[in-house]
Structures are given as C-alpha cells and as structure tokens.
Amino acid sequence: NAAPQTTLGAKFSIPHAIAATLVNGADYPGNFLDQSLSDLAIKDLSLCVNLVELPNIKPWPFDRPAKVTLLLKDGSQLENSCEAALGSSARPLDAAQVLTKIHQLSLDKAPGLQKAVVKLREEIGADRLGSLDFSRWVQSFYKR
C-alpha cells in the first residue's frame, strides 16, 4: 500500500518506509507517525516505488533480502542490496545500537527510558545480561 491511512498501515508499507527514509533518514522516529501520513514529499515518493520479487531467495535467515535501485532525474542509478535486515537474527543489533534505538524511539513519549535501561543493565550486570537470550531477559524482570 503506497498510501497508508494509518500509522500501523505505514509500518507495513514498503513504499512508505522507503519514501520516509529517503525524506527523513532511516533513524528519524517520526517516519511512521501521524505526520508522516500527510507529508507530501513522502506521499509523492511512495507512489514512485516499484516492488519486484527477487530471484534465487536463500533459506532462513537470509530469506528476506532487499535490493534498492534509485533512478535519478539525470538518468543515473544508485543501487544497494542486503541479504538480511539489520536487527534480524542474521544481523543482530549490538547493545550500543539497541540503546541508541531505545533513545531515538522513546525521546517523545518516554524520554528517560534509555537511561533507565542503562541503569538496569548496570544493576543486573552487563556480563549476565549479555549471556541471556531476549525471552530469558524479559522473564528475569518477573518474580518467580
């Protein structure tokens, strides 16, 4: 859907995601918020996105590759591809990247969240936290 009507729709719209990234940058937290739905630059660019299935898809965890080709007004092209998205099991985020993402995404609604997570990591112990998988880490917040 190149013209999503809701923020949830925007999060599942590849054309919207590509256009918002080109307009605002990949780390801009407002790319999928209400204002992005009415941004004319995002709307115009999203209508120019053409999705094509890639051939020769590999097995998991490389089963969702992406290739982007930008056709510029002067006729030149910019192209890049990746076999797996950053943050996927094939390319997990390190602790610093997760903390940066928490900071960027919570700045508006929960500005102290990133500092709280850092403090929690220090209290739990970074060594112990680093050895836990995500589900076990979440479970560690609950009393047994």
Secondary structure, DSSP 8 states (H G I E B T S, - for coil): --S-SSHHHHHT-HHHHHHHHHHH-TT-GGGGSHHHHT-HHHHHHHTT------SS--STTSSS-EEEEEE-TTS-EEEEEESS-TTSTTS---HHHHHHHHHHHHTTT-TTHHHHHHHHHHHH-HHHHHHS-HHHHHHTTS--
